Amino acid sequence: MSESHGRQQPGRDPGRERHRGAVTLRRGAIPTSTADQRLLDSRGRGDWKTKDAWRALRILSEFVEGFDTLADLPPAVSVFGSARSKPDSPECRMAEQLGAALARAGYAVITGGGPGVMEAANRGASEAGGLSVGLGIELPFEQGLNDWVDLAIDFRYFFARKTMFVKYAQAFVVLPGGFGTMDELFEALTLVQTGKVTRFPVVLMGVDYWGGLIDWLRDTMAAEGKIGPVDLELICLTDDVNDAVRHIVEAEAVLSAEQEAIREEAVARTEADQRAAADEGGKG
């Protein structure tokens, strides 16, 4: 769901405006809670039998819309970071350079479509001639999709949106951000660690910002055996945009080579089985 400000009409304050598919909501018609809140709030037990089955259809529609819209997306990288970052902040300047570098390397750039770091990455990609994608989310303090998004989808449910971030990206790049950024970061690391996705580069940009987290992961989490030493190698930490893009490109090349080797092995095995079957038939 996106939010904007309507045109001023004489004698009436247009107030806020939200778009929900074909539906436009203004002023008092805008709900005070989000679809996620209504789904997950345990205080609404009375609605579980009457409304949740219908909500399942709405959830299904979000997946269908996302899959259908993004199916033809070129290779892409999801970029995360704070919506609160100012346009002249170091992380926004870095995000804009990153978006441009990814576009020049042939990647579409996917963000949450909001302001701050997300807008900077979308802008960099768009100005460099790449495809700039925004996956928005309905929030109580929603700020709408930024102007640099070329292709946008508005989601009601976080879990449907998060699936799209992973399914249609070859890598994650995570710049300084808050709880939402951390959520995406650790979900990606969990998916890679557990083998749910294969060879998925995760790049942290902002050495000073993320250094304390990396130290804690190594000196506390890994030291106490909660993760293995190899798990720390899932993260690439850098301040250099070119290093970040190179890491992604090289990881994709390695994965492509491995997949090609697997295909060649399968073809060779099939041919060998066919020859063996033919030899057995000749002997009969």
One Martini backbone bead per residue (centre of mass of N, CA, C, O) as a GRO file, in nm:
protein
  284
    1MET     BB    1   0.095   0.036   0.024
    2SER     BB    2   0.042   0.363  -0.056
    3GLU     BB    3   0.148   0.710   0.010
    4SER     BB    4  -0.007   1.034  -0.012
    5HIS     BB    5  -0.082   1.357  -0.147
    6GLY     BB    6  -0.329   1.531  -0.231
    7ARG     BB    7  -0.503   1.760  -0.383
    8GLN     BB    8  -0.595   2.073  -0.352
    9GLN     BB    9  -0.909   2.178  -0.230
   10PRO     BB   10  -1.150   2.385  -0.192
   11GLY     BB   11  -1.222   2.379   0.156
   12ARG     BB   12  -1.016   2.113   0.164
   13ASP     BB   13  -0.837   1.877   0.327
   14PRO     BB   14  -0.693   1.597   0.191
   15GLY     BB   15  -0.463   1.473   0.313
   16ARG     BB   16  -0.420   1.163   0.318
   17GLU     BB   17  -0.304   0.887   0.094
   18ARG     BB   18  -0.421   0.564  -0.019
   19HIS     BB   19  -0.317   0.268  -0.201
   20ARG     BB   20  -0.531  -0.033  -0.281
   21GLY     BB   21  -0.504  -0.079  -0.564
   22ALA     BB   22  -0.819   0.035  -0.668
   23VAL     BB   23  -0.800   0.171  -0.390
   24THR     BB   24  -0.893   0.482  -0.227
   25LEU     BB   25  -0.765   0.652   0.064
   26ARG     BB   26  -0.902   0.903   0.297
   27ARG     BB   27  -0.849   1.004   0.586
   28GLY     BB   28  -1.081   0.833   0.779
   29ALA     BB   29  -1.046   0.569   0.584
   30ILE     BB   30  -0.787   0.520   0.718
   31PRO     BB   31  -0.648   0.286   0.882
   32THR     BB   32  -0.496   0.228   1.208
   33SER     BB   33  -0.425  -0.048   1.089
   34THR     BB   34  -0.274  -0.334   0.982
   35ALA     BB   35  -0.273  -0.639   0.837
   36ASP     BB   36  -0.059  -0.760   1.023
   37GLN     BB   37  -0.189  -0.685   1.289
   38ARG     BB   38  -0.461  -0.837   1.242
   39LEU     BB   39  -0.328  -1.120   1.207
   40LEU     BB   40  -0.122  -1.123   1.483
   41ASP     BB   41  -0.335  -1.049   1.689
   42SER     BB   42  -0.435  -1.228   1.975
   43ARG     BB   43  -0.694  -1.048   2.053
   44GLY     BB   44  -0.849  -1.165   1.773
   45ARG     BB   45  -0.985  -1.454   1.816
   46GLY     BB   46  -1.282  -1.407   1.709
   47ASP     BB   47  -1.168  -1.396   1.394
   48TRP     BB   48  -1.037  -1.667   1.311
   49LYS     BB   49  -1.296  -1.822   1.187
   50THR     BB   50  -1.403  -1.571   0.994
   51LYS     BB   51  -1.119  -1.431   0.856
   52ASP     BB   52  -0.858  -1.606   0.798
   53ALA     BB   53  -0.947  -1.756   0.541
   54TRP     BB   54  -0.964  -1.491   0.373
   55ARG     BB   55  -0.673  -1.400   0.418
   56ALA     BB   56  -0.542  -1.627   0.256
   57LEU     BB   57  -0.625  -1.509  -0.020
   58ARG     BB   58  -0.467  -1.245   0.008
   59ILE     BB   59  -0.193  -1.375   0.042
   60LEU     BB   60  -0.193  -1.526  -0.225
   61SER     BB   61  -0.216  -1.270  -0.404
   62GLU     BB   62   0.065  -1.158  -0.331
   63PHE     BB   63   0.228  -1.387  -0.450
   64VAL     BB   64   0.117  -1.375  -0.737
   65GLU     BB   65   0.193  -1.081  -0.795
   66GLY     BB   66   0.495  -1.112  -0.745
   67PHE     BB   67   0.562  -1.344  -0.940
   68ASP     BB   68   0.447  -1.210  -1.199
   69THR     BB   69   0.613  -0.938  -1.192
   70LEU     BB   70   0.921  -1.081  -1.134
   71ALA     BB   71   0.986  -1.312  -1.345
   72ASP     BB   72   1.149  -1.101  -1.562
   73LEU     BB   73   1.381  -1.043  -1.397
   74PRO     BB   74   1.678  -0.966  -1.370
   75PRO     BB   75   1.946  -0.968  -1.229
   76ALA     BB   76   1.965  -0.920  -0.865
   77VAL     BB   77   1.984  -0.677  -0.588
   78SER     BB   78   1.950  -0.641  -0.247
   79VAL     BB   79   1.887  -0.334  -0.067
   80PHE     BB   80   1.976  -0.217   0.263
   81GLY     BB   81   1.835   0.040   0.487
   82SER     BB   82   1.773   0.337   0.612
   83ALA     BB   83   1.497   0.564   0.619
   84ARG     BB   84   1.653   0.794   0.812
   85SER     BB   85   1.850   0.879   0.621
   86LYS     BB   86   2.026   1.125   0.491
   87PRO     BB   87   2.116   1.235   0.179
   88ASP     BB   88   2.417   1.338   0.306
   89SER     BB   89   2.501   1.075   0.397
   90PRO     BB   90   2.728   0.826   0.376
   91GLU     BB   91   2.521   0.593   0.311
   92CYS     BB   92   2.380   0.737   0.070
   93ARG     BB   93   2.626   0.775  -0.107
   94MET     BB   94   2.695   0.475  -0.117
   95ALA     BB   95   2.422   0.374  -0.234
   96GLU     BB   96   2.436   0.530  -0.501
   97GLN     BB   97   2.699   0.401  -0.600
   98LEU     BB   98   2.599   0.111  -0.585
   99GLY     BB   99   2.359   0.126  -0.779
  100ALA     BB  100   2.534   0.203  -1.023
  101ALA     BB  101   2.731  -0.041  -1.019
  102LEU     BB  102   2.515  -0.260  -1.052
  103ALA     BB  103   2.401  -0.162  -1.319
  104ARG     BB  104   2.673  -0.185  -1.478
  105ALA     BB  105   2.679  -0.510  -1.403
  106GLY     BB  106   2.354  -0.601  -1.465
  107TYR     BB  107   2.174  -0.507  -1.223
  108ALA     BB  108   1.916  -0.505  -1.036
  109VAL     BB  109   1.742  -0.298  -0.791
  110ILE     BB  110   1.635  -0.385  -0.461
  111THR     BB  111   1.390  -0.236  -0.249
  112GLY     BB  112   1.161  -0.091  -0.018
  113GLY     BB  113   1.100   0.212  -0.155
  114GLY     BB  114   1.203   0.419   0.028
  115PRO     BB  115   1.383   0.616   0.195
  116GLY     BB  116   1.703   0.698   0.200
  117VAL     BB  117   1.886   0.437   0.118
  118MET     BB  118   1.679   0.335  -0.086
  119GLU     BB  119   1.666   0.587  -0.265
  120ALA     BB  120   1.966   0.598  -0.337
  121ALA     BB  121   1.982   0.324  -0.482
  122ASN     BB  122   1.763   0.380  -0.691
  123ARG     BB  123   1.896   0.628  -0.815
  124GLY     BB  124   2.161   0.504  -0.909
  125ALA     BB  125   2.033   0.295  -1.098
  126SER     BB  126   1.859   0.481  -1.278
  127GLU     BB  127   2.091   0.682  -1.373
  128ALA     BB  128   2.255   0.417  -1.495
  129GLY     BB  129   2.015   0.236  -1.649
  130GLY     BB  130   1.865   0.073  -1.449
  131LEU     BB  131   1.668  -0.133  -1.258
  132SER     BB  132   1.415  -0.005  -1.030
  133VAL     BB  133   1.308  -0.155  -0.725
  134GLY     BB  134   0.993  -0.158  -0.523
  135LEU     BB  135   0.903  -0.295  -0.194
  136GLY     BB  136   0.636  -0.229  -0.033
  137ILE     BB  137   0.478  -0.128   0.290
  138GLU     BB  138   0.247  -0.147   0.534
  139LEU     BB  139   0.237   0.138   0.754
  140PRO     BB  140   0.164   0.362   0.998
  141PHE     BB  141   0.437   0.545   0.885
  142GLU     BB  142   0.401   0.584   0.596
  143GLN     BB  143   0.590   0.723   0.289
  144GLY     BB  144   0.625   0.576   0.042
  145LEU     BB  145   0.737   0.583  -0.272
  146ASN     BB  146   0.992   0.655  -0.447
  147ASP     BB  147   1.088   0.831  -0.749
  148TRP     BB  148   1.312   0.587  -0.845
  149VAL     BB  149   1.095   0.388  -0.913
  150ASP     BB  150   1.001   0.165  -1.179
  151LEU     BB  151   0.918  -0.092  -0.995
  152ALA     BB  152   0.611  -0.172  -0.815
  153ILE     BB  153   0.518  -0.311  -0.487
  154ASP     BB  154   0.247  -0.357  -0.266
  155PHE     BB  155   0.238  -0.464   0.074
  156ARG     BB  156   0.090  -0.613   0.362
  157TYR     BB  157   0.304  -0.853   0.397
  158PHE     BB  158   0.610  -0.933   0.506
  159PHE     BB  159   0.648  -1.235   0.411
  160ALA     BB  160   0.596  -1.182   0.111
  161ARG     BB  161   0.814  -0.968   0.066
  162LYS     BB  162   1.063  -1.136   0.165
  163THR     BB  163   1.051  -1.347  -0.056
  164MET     BB  164   1.121  -1.150  -0.292
  165PHE     BB  165   1.402  -1.061  -0.199
  166VAL     BB  166   1.520  -1.354  -0.235
  167LYS     BB  167   1.415  -1.487  -0.503
  168TYR     BB  168   1.518  -1.213  -0.693
  169ALA     BB  169   1.812  -1.255  -0.572
  170GLN     BB  170   2.180  -1.287  -0.564
  171ALA     BB  171   2.191  -1.061  -0.331
  172PHE     BB  172   2.310  -0.885  -0.038
  173VAL     BB  173   2.299  -0.539   0.072
  174VAL     BB  174   2.413  -0.387   0.385
  175LEU     BB  175   2.334  -0.103   0.540
  176PRO     BB  176   2.278   0.119   0.752
  177GLY     BB  177   2.048   0.028   1.024
  178GLY     BB  178   1.784  -0.125   1.174
  179PHE     BB  179   1.566  -0.362   1.248
  180GLY     BB  180   1.489  -0.427   0.953
  181THR     BB  181   1.779  -0.475   0.858
  182MET     BB  182   1.844  -0.702   1.059
  183ASP     BB  183   1.627  -0.894   0.968
  184GLU     BB  184   1.733  -0.938   0.680
  185LEU     BB  185   2.016  -1.029   0.748
  186PHE     BB  186   1.945  -1.285   0.932
  187GLU     BB  187   1.777  -1.430   0.729
  188ALA     BB  188   1.992  -1.470   0.515
  189LEU     BB  189   2.196  -1.623   0.695
  190THR     BB  190   2.004  -1.858   0.765
  191LEU     BB  191   1.952  -1.960   0.475
  192VAL     BB  192   2.249  -2.027   0.418
  193GLN     BB  193   2.326  -2.204   0.663
  194THR     BB  194   2.069  -2.414   0.595
  195GLY     BB  195   2.038  -2.435   0.264
  196LYS     BB  196   1.791  -2.272   0.132
  197VAL     BB  197   2.031  -2.123   0.005
  198THR     BB  198   2.275  -2.077  -0.253
  199ARG     BB  199   2.529  -1.887  -0.269
  200PHE     BB  200   2.465  -1.605  -0.084
  201PRO     BB  201   2.558  -1.300  -0.082
  202VAL     BB  202   2.678  -1.102   0.205
  203VAL     BB  203   2.689  -0.746   0.239
  204LEU     BB  204   2.870  -0.521   0.437
  205MET     BB  205   2.827  -0.164   0.468
  206GLY     BB  206   3.022  -0.034   0.717
  207VAL     BB  207   3.264  -0.077   0.928
  208ASP     BB  208   3.195   0.100   1.175
  209TYR     BB  209   2.900   0.003   1.214
  210TRP     BB  210   2.957  -0.332   1.197
  211GLY     BB  211   3.205  -0.409   1.376
  212GLY     BB  212   3.069  -0.480   1.650
  213LEU     BB  213   2.904  -0.718   1.542
  214ILE     BB  214   3.137  -0.892   1.442
  215ASP     BB  215   3.278  -0.917   1.713
  216TRP     BB  216   3.041  -1.061   1.856
  217LEU     BB  217   3.017  -1.304   1.671
  218ARG     BB  218   3.311  -1.400   1.730
  219ASP     BB  219   3.352  -1.356   2.063
  220THR     BB  220   3.065  -1.496   2.136
  221MET     BB  221   2.907  -1.682   1.944
  222ALA     BB  222   3.150  -1.853   1.839
  223ALA     BB  223   3.300  -1.901   2.113
  224GLU     BB  224   3.024  -2.060   2.223
  225GLY     BB  225   2.909  -2.237   1.966
  226LYS     BB  226   2.651  -2.111   1.808
  227ILE     BB  227   2.864  -2.090   1.585
  228GLY     BB  228   3.067  -2.125   1.323
  229PRO     BB  229   3.349  -2.013   1.178
  230VAL     BB  230   3.230  -2.040   0.883
  231ASP     BB  231   2.988  -1.839   0.921
  232LEU     BB  232   3.161  -1.573   0.897
  233GLU     BB  233   3.212  -1.619   0.579
  234LEU     BB  234   2.921  -1.507   0.483
  235ILE     BB  235   3.066  -1.229   0.533
  236CYS     BB  236   3.106  -0.909   0.375
  237LEU     BB  237   3.333  -0.647   0.468
  238THR     BB  238   3.284  -0.301   0.351
  239ASP     BB  239   3.358   0.032   0.179
  240ASP     BB  240   3.375  -0.087  -0.114
  241VAL     BB  241   3.199  -0.095  -0.397
  242ASN     BB  242   3.377  -0.271  -0.582
  243ASP     BB  243   3.406  -0.506  -0.385
  244ALA     BB  244   3.109  -0.577  -0.364
  245VAL     BB  245   3.058  -0.639  -0.665
  246ARG     BB  246   3.284  -0.847  -0.701
  247HIS     BB  247   3.176  -1.054  -0.498
  248ILE     BB  248   2.913  -1.110  -0.651
  249VAL     BB  249   3.025  -1.192  -0.926
  250GLU     BB  250   3.209  -1.425  -0.827
  251ALA     BB  251   2.987  -1.595  -0.692
  252GLU     BB  252   2.823  -1.639  -0.951
  253ALA     BB  253   3.048  -1.780  -1.114
  254VAL     BB  254   3.087  -2.021  -0.925
  255LEU     BB  255   2.798  -2.127  -0.935
  256SER     BB  256   2.782  -2.167  -1.242
  257ALA     BB  257   3.014  -2.373  -1.258
  258GLU     BB  258   2.886  -2.584  -1.071
  259GLN     BB  259   2.626  -2.627  -1.237
  260GLU     BB  260   2.767  -2.715  -1.498
  261ALA     BB  261   2.909  -2.963  -1.377
  262ILE     BB  262   2.649  -3.109  -1.297
  263ARG     BB  263   2.529  -3.128  -1.582
  264GLU     BB  264   2.762  -3.284  -1.714
  265GLU     BB  265   2.747  -3.528  -1.524
  266ALA     BB  266   2.453  -3.607  -1.593
  267VAL     BB  267   2.500  -3.655  -1.896
  268ALA     BB  268   2.723  -3.870  -1.867
  269ARG     BB  269   2.553  -4.071  -1.704
  270THR     BB  270   2.331  -4.114  -1.913
  271GLU     BB  271   2.510  -4.214  -2.144
  272ALA     BB  272   2.625  -4.457  -1.989
  273ASP     BB  273   2.354  -4.598  -1.941
  274GLN     BB  274   2.278  -4.628  -2.240
  275ARG     BB  275   2.521  -4.800  -2.323
  276ALA     BB  276   2.472  -5.029  -2.123
  277ALA     BB  277   2.189  -5.101  -2.230
  278ALA     BB  278   2.284  -5.163  -2.521
  279ASP     BB  279   2.480  -5.390  -2.449
  280GLU     BB  280   2.270  -5.575  -2.317
  281GLY     BB  281   2.090  -5.600  -2.570
  282GLY     BB  282   2.309  -5.730  -2.755
  283LYS     BB  283   2.352  -5.985  -2.582
  284GLY     BB  284   2.044  -6.082  -2.609
   0.00000   0.00000   0.00000
